[in-house]
Amino acid sequence: MRGKFITFEGADGGGKSTQVQLAADYLRQRGYEVVVSREPGGTPLAEKVRALVLDPELPLSNISQTLLYLAARSEHADKLLRPAVAAGKIVLCDRFSDSTLVYQGLALGKGAEEVNELRLLNAFAAGGLTPDLTLLLDGAPKLLARRRERRGVSDRYERQGLDYQHKLRQGFLALAQAEPERIKIINAEGDLQAVAGAVQRALDALLDGAE
Ligand code: TMP
């Protein structure tokens, strides 16, 4: 039986990585075989691309960045994601194609035509793989920024300030509005357990509905 491909998305600092791990624990307790991965990354080559593209010392044009994210995605989809889903596993992925649409498109103010180009490029890179479910961890940038400061995290994107985080948030919400069946909005402002509970309910709805 085909497995499921579930992605986690959102602006920075929404506690995504932690929620991915908690979701994996939850699903394993329910008896599922779970694979956890992330983008950019997930294979040795894609992890190298990640180090490149997130290096604040290496300024990149938007197009170069986009192509690097897509190269990493192509490797990841080919070598890890598609085989795992085909083998019946539940694959949880921290970010995927929606991040490209938002970070390389909507948050930069790109218009419909350019965003559509990105959609085509995403489909090309992912070999047609699309998520069965996307959980959008959404919260007010100010609140999420405070969390990030506590974690001491800083990278190319996160140093761009609250305005930018607002644009990211709006971009993701626009995608969710356009595809409410696939993209479920999870309130990321609550404490860890409250957010994990909302994630679990969304997972149950997908998996129990599928049984
Ligand atoms: P992370 O911090 O959630 O691990 O993601 C790494 C950064 O990469 C994050 O700031 C978003 C960015 N990113 C893009 O800009 N485009 C993409 O396609 C992906 C997958 C990530």
Boltz pocket constraint, residues with backbone or C-beta under 6 A from the ligand:
constraints:
  - pocket:
      binder: B
      contacts: [[A, 12], [A, 16], [A, 38], [A, 39], [A, 40], [A, 54], [A, 69], [A, 94], [A, 95], [A, 96], [A, 97], [A, 99], [A, 100], [A, 101], [A, 103], [A, 104], [A, 157], [A, 158]]
      max_distance: 6.0
